[in-house]
Structure formats: C-alpha cells, structure tokens
Amino acid sequence: MSSPTSEARYRRELSLRPGTSAKVGTLAVTALLLVLPLLVGPRWQTIGVYAFIAAIAALGMHVLSGLAGQISLGHAAFLAIGAYTACWLGVDQELPIWVWLPASGLVAGLAGAVLGPVAARIRGLYLAVATLALVFILQYVWQVWGDLTGGVNGRPAPAVLFDGEDLLRGVEIGGLHLTGEQAWWYFALAALGVALLASLNIQRSRMGRAFMAVRDRDLAAGVAGVPVRRTKVTAFVVSATFTGIAGALLASFQSYIVPTQWGLMLSIEYIAMVVIGGLGTTFGAVAGAFFVTSMPQVVHALAGFLPFIAETSSTDGGISVPLLSEFLYGFAIVLVLLFEPDGLHALWVRAKRFVVRPPAAPPPTPEPALPELSGAGHVA
C-alpha cells in the first residue's frame, strides 16, 4: 500500500496547476493580460498579438523538441502550410473561420504525418537537415505555385469576422469600443489559452509521458513497451497541428502574405524561443516567444537614445534594428547554454522560491562546551 505522502505527490504531479500560489499567479497574469490592451498603445498591442500567435507555434515546437526530443528546422514550412490552407479555404472558397482555422491545423498535421515516418528513422543532426530540406523545397513551391500563393507578389489572407465585420476594423461589445488591435489581442489571447490547456494536458497524459520517455532514451523506452516509431510520428503530427493553426492566425492578422516570409530564419526564431525560454517547459515556450517577439520593439525604442542604432538600415551610420535584434537573441542563446540551460523558466522558478520561501538565516554558531570533570579524577 502506498503511503499518503507518495499519493499526494502523485496527485500533485498530475494536477494542471499544482499549489495555491500557482493558481493565484495564473489568475493574476490572466487579469493583467485582460487589462493591458486598454493601457498600452497600438504599437505594443500589435506586438502582443504577434507574441500570442508566436507562442502557439512555440508550443508546437515545445511538444516536438522539448517533450519528444526531436530536432526540427522545418517549423516555417508548417506555418506556411497552415497559412495557405486558410487562404485557400477562407478567401478562394469563402468559408467561415470555424472551417478554415481548424482545417489549417488538420492539413499541417497531415503534412507532419507524411514527414513523421521519415523522421522516425533518423535522429540528431540528420533529422535537422531533413527538416531543413523541407523548408527550402516548400519555399520554392510557394514561389512557383501562383494559383495558390500568388507567386512572388503574395496574396490576401482571410479576415476574422465578428458580426459580419472584419475584426481588424474594430468591434463594439456591450458599449465598449475596441480597436482592431485590441480586438485581435483578446482573440489571439483566447486562442493561446486553448493551446496552453491542450499542451499542458498532452504533457501529463500517457502520450506526453511516452514523448518524454523517447526523449530521454528511445532504446529504453522501446524495451519498456513504448512504440518508439509511432510516438515520434505522433509528436510530429501534434506539433504540426499547433503550428498550422498559428500560421493561419498569423496570415489573417497580417492580411497579406508573401512566400519569402516562410524562410529558414523564421524556423531559427522558434528554436530560439524554446531554448531561451527553457527547453521542455510550457512556461518556457510562451516566455521565449514573448522575449523573441518583443526584442525588435525594445531595440526600436532604444534607437532614439543610443546613437549606434539606426532606425532602418546599417547605411544610416549604425546597426539596424533587425540586425541588432537577431544579435541580441543569438547572444541570449549563448548565455542560456553557458550559464542557465533551463532558460527563463529556471530564473522564474528561482525568483518564485525566493519570494514564497526566502532563504533562512544561518543558525547561530554554538559556543564550545567546557569539558566536565569526572568524579574519578577528583583529588580529595
């Protein structure tokens, strides 16, 4: 019979948000995100929407690389598949969002199922090269398949409609008028909330435990009865589904997409997100997405104060904002790998433990006790 202590720990491990502090923190962060778009300007509202959408795709990378341990450079390809599926169904076929949004994830998941059996036979750098080839092949396909993608000139993306109006034009709910950026903030936040719940439930399910077993040691997992090849394929399917939905949302928010935006640098950005945030943690994937997405905006804000940062390009006499942003999050990856392999998640855990349970003061040093005289040694 198991002891009450071990049973309590197992239940805590399986709970969605263990502990009262975690639940209170989740409610506080949710309340802050609900109020924040009413306090900040349109620039930061736009950055927030991009961060929410990027976090959904980063959760897909978290499932594949963080949980299943598979290295992939093909994230941009699945984003593009989801985006062009949404364009074809939402614009060409004029279908509503409740059709083209889940269909984007489904088609991207099917593409992951096609790549999965190939990826299940290779590992490490060979897998990274195979997924890298997928990015280059599909980028060429997007440029020459003009009927679907519009060629090098690009094509319009479907709009999210609310009461028959484009969400980007703003909505009015209960007498409160929301701008397009504010309305998209709440819509993308709701989508991220659903993706977070799905990711957390996957991680603590039997499928998630199989992912982690394959990640730690696939040979031992196979001996223990885990179907290794099927588990790797499933990880690709789940990851591609998350990513395809994020690609559809990204295309809709941009309103217009071009084939050149689905390149290798986009895949590298998502690898940076999960590494900086903390590989293998849900919080790390979301935090890394916010860090990488907001970095160009922070650098842009500093451009007015630092003379060596140029607003547009390096020809203006300084380092351009995009170039410096790439350098900074590349430098952040190096710092994480050298000093804190668990990334922002580990820093957050340390700060939370310090606040909730600060380090206790060292106990006082006891004074040395005087030796006692025994009766046998006493002289009368």
Secondary structure, 3 states (H helix, E strand, C coil): CCCHHHHHHHHHHHCCCCCHHHHHHHHHHHHHHHHHHHCCCHHHHHHHHHHHHHHHHHHHHHHHHHHCCCCCCCHHHHHHHHHHHHHHHHHHCCCCHHHHHHHHHHHHHHHHHHHHHHHCCCCCHHHHHHHHHHHHHHHHHHHHCHHHHCHHHCEECCCCEECCEEHHHCEEECCEEECHHHHHHHHHHHHHHHHHHHHHHHHCCHHHHHHHHHHHCHHHHHHCCCCHHHHHHHHHHHHHHHHHHHHHHHHHHHCEECHHHCCHHHHHHHHHHHHHHCCCCHHHHHHHHHHHHHHHHHHHHHCCCCCCEECCCHHHCCEEHHHHHHHHHHHHHHHHHHHCCCHHHHHHHHHHHHHHCCCCCCCCCCCCCCCCCCHHHCCC
